[in-house]
Amino acid sequence: MENLPPLSAIRAFEAAGRLEHFSRAGEELGMTQAAVSYQIRQLEQRIGQQLFIREKGGVRLSDAGRRLLPAVSGAFAELRQAFAGLNEETAGVLAISAPVSFGATWLSSRIGSFQLRFPDLAVRLSLSNGLVDFTRDNFDLAIRIGPGKWDGLRSEFMFRAHVTPMCSSEFLDRHNIRQPKDLLQVERLGPNDPWWAGWFAAAGVGEAPAPRRGIMFDSQSQEANAVQAGFGVALMTPLLWRAELESGRLVRPFDTLYQPGGANWLVHPAGRVGVRKVERFREWIREELARDLDLLPEPLLTPPD
């Protein structure tokens, strides 16, 4: 086939294939369902293959459609990145997505120094535990927790995920906590979280924690507020709470760390390598992390295989 099919038909196929719904594709593209269906039929006639299986109540991709969709979606993503790149220097806004616990603690307390170093760049920091879809969401960078390998993304290792019990010194003394097994008898935040079982095993406690009622928070920031007020003990990440640990507002009863798996990674689309604001943030966060990584034992500084 010497020439590409019409871009309007390819665009309709990509939206309909991604959503597997002609009506929703029409809503996204500002077209009617009939117009989407027409564009796709034109494309199917052009390439001589059926891209969708029409069924009562909906459509689904054919085998040919499933083979074609990733390449088409990837091409549109590269086009969006290319056009966005034209305005990189003039836009002057760095959009970052970070997990709630990391973003609300470590990153939020330091991001001001990035702004001072690069006053020509504005920063938009969004906190969410969901994965950013760079092909659809307007972000330059994200911090992710996971294995570190995502198609189309450049991933830079930060540190391995890890937690340990933390509480207030008053709570520690009041409950006479001296051994790891003593934590089985006190109020624990998220008591049925499997990470507790993992930590007890790592601390050499053979007895698994029994199921119990308790409070479950969505982030370590909420947990920190509760434990500093003297309510319970929580599994938290020491790196995020260095100031509180040094001041005594939080204490670590035991040194044992539990690694639930995965690591923290700085990620961005591979096509954005070399973009000034992306590279400036990468350089800055490496410098900031270097000041705190002395808290961590060597195994936490080694990227997962």
N, C-alpha and C positions, 0 to 999 in steps of 0.2 A: 504494500500500500504506500504510494508515493507521498500522499498528502495526509495530514492529520484530519480527523473528523472535526466538525465545527466545535469551537470551544464551549458554546452554549450547551451542546449535547453532552460533552464530557463533564461539564459542571453539574448538569442535572443528574447524570449517572452517579457521580461521586457522592452527592448529597443523598440520593435515593438509596444507594448501596450502603452508605454508612448508617443511615437511619432505618433501612429496610421498610420504607413507608413512603409512598408517593405524595400523600397529602402533607405530611410533616416536611418533606423535602420542598414542596411548593411554598409552605409557610416560611421556611428558612430563606428561600431564594426570591420570595416576592412574586411567585408564579402560581397559577392554578394547578390543580392536580392533573387536569387534562393536558395542560402545556408540558408538564413534566413527562407524562406518559408519551406525548407526541415526540418530544426530544429523544427519549430513550428508544422508541421504535425506529426513529431515523438513524440513530447510532447503530442499533442492531442490524438494520438493513445494510448500513455502510460496511460493517465488518463481517457480515454474513454469519453471525452467531447470536444465540439467545443469551442475554445477560441476566434476565430475571425469569423466575417461574411464577406465573400468575396463578394464584389460588383463590378460592372463595374466602373473602374476608381479608385479603392481603397479598403481599408478594414476598418472595425471598430470592436471594442471589442464586444463579445457576453456578455450575462448576467454573465456567468461563468467567462469570462475573466475579467470583471469589478470587480467581487468579489475577484478574485485572485491577481490582479495587485498591490493594495496597500500593501499587505503583502510581496509580492516579492520585490517591490521597497524598502520597509522599511528594509528588510533583507540585500539587497545589500548596503544600506546606512550604516547599522551597521557594515558590513564587511569593507567598506572603512574607517570608523572611527577607527575600531580596528587596521587595518594595519597602518593607519596614526599615531596612538598612539604609535606604536613601535619606531618611530623616533622623538617623541615629544622633548625629552631632547637634542638630538644631532642636530636637525634641527635648533633650536634657533631662529626662526623667528615667531613673533606674527603678524598675519594678521587680520586687523580690517576694517570693512566697516561701514561708518557713513553717515547720511544725509548731503547734501552739506552745509547747513547753520550751523549746529552744528559742523561738522567736520572742516570746514574752519575757524571757529572763536574760540569758547571755547576750543575744543579739540586740534586743531593745536597749539594753544598758550601754551598749558600745557604738551603736550606729551613728550617734551624734558626732563621733570623732571622724567618721568617714565623710560626713557632710562638711565638717570644718576643713578637712584636707582637700576636698573637691567641691568648693562652694558653687561652681557652675552646674553641678548635678543636683537635681531634686531627687528625693528617695520616696518611693511608695512601698511600704512593708505590709504585706497581707499574711495573716496567720490562719493556717488551716492544716489539718492532718490528712486531707485528701491529696491525691497526686495531681499536680498541674499537668494539663494537656497543652503543651506549647503550641500545637497546631491550632488550638481554639482559644486559649486564654492569653491575655495580654501581659505576659511576664517575660523578663529578660533572664532571670536566674531563679533557681529554687534550691532549697535544702531538703533532701529526701533521706529517709531512713529505709534501708533495704540492702539488697545484694550488691548494688553498684553498677549493674549492667542494664542499660535501657537503650533500645534501638534508637539511633539518631541523636543520642545525647552524648556530650562530653561530661564524664564524671570525674570528680576530683575527691579523693579520700580525705576525710577530716579526722574522725576517730570512731572507734567501735562503740556500739550501744552498751551501756552498763548502768546498773543501779545498786544501791545499798540502803539499808534502813537509816532513816533520820528522824529525829524528834527534838523536843526542847530538853534542856538540861533539867528543868523542873520535873518533866514527865519521867525522865530517866531515873532521877533520885526517888521520886514518889513511888515508883513501882519496883524499886530495888533491882533494876535490870543488870545482871552481871554476866549471864551466859546467853548465847543465841537462843537456846530453847525457852528462855524466859519470855521471849516475844510471842510464844504460842498462847500465853495467858493474858495478854494485854490487848487494848483496842488497836487494831490495824486498819488502815485505810485500804479499801479494795481487798478485803480479807480473802475473797475467793479468786483473786487474780492468780493465774498459774505461775506468775513470776515469783510469788511468795514461796511456792513449793520448790522452785528452782533455787531460790536463795537459801532456804533452810538446808537443802541437800548440799549446796556448795559450802555451807558453814558446818557441815558434819552432823546435822540433826537428823537422826533416822526417822523420827516421827513426823509424818506429813500433817500439815495444818488441817483441822477438821472444818467442813463447811460451816459458815456462820453468817448471820445478818451483819450488815455494816454499811459504810458510806463509800461510794465509788465516785471519784471526781474525773473530769475530762482532761485535766492538765496538772502538771507539777506545781504551777503557780497557785492553783486552788489548794492543793495538798499542803504547800508550804504555809499558806495562811492558817490552815487548820492546826498543823503541828506546832507552829510557833505560838499559837494560842493555848497550847497544852493539851490538845485533843489528839491522842493517838500517835502512831508511828507510821511512816510512809516509806515506800521504796522510791528513792529519788536519785538523781544523777549528780555526784559531787561537783563535776565541772561547772554545772549551771549555778551552783550555790556557794562559790568560793568566799564571797564577802560575808555571807551569813555564817558560814562555818568558822571563818577567822574571827568574827566578832563574838561568837558564842550564841548567836540567836538560834542556830541549829547545831546539833551535835550528831556525830556518828558513833553509836554504841560499839560497833565492831568494824574491822577493816575489810571484811570479806566483801568482794564485789561479785555480782552475778551478771553474766553476759547473756541476754535473751536471744542473741543472734542479730545479724545485720550490723550496719554501721551508718554513720552520718556522712552524706556526700553532698558536695556542691555540684549542681548540674545546670547545663544550659544546652540549647541546640548546637549540634556540631557545626552548623553553618554560621554560627556567631563568633567563632574563634577570631580573635584580633579586634573585635569591636571595642572601642576605647573604654566605654563605661563598664562593660563586662570584665575586661582585663583589670581595670583599676580596682574593682570590687574583689576580684580573686586575689590580687596582691595584698590588699588591705586585710582581708579576713585571715589569710595565712599568717600575717604578722601578728594580728590580735590573738589568734589561737596559740601561737608560739609562746605567748606570755603565760598561758594557763596550762599547757599540756604537761608541765612538770608535776601536776597533781596526779597524773595517770601512770600506772605501771606500763612497762614496755609492751606487753601483749596487746594492750588497747590501742597502741599506736601503729600496729601492723595491719595493713589492709587484708580483708578476707580473700581467700583464694578465688 
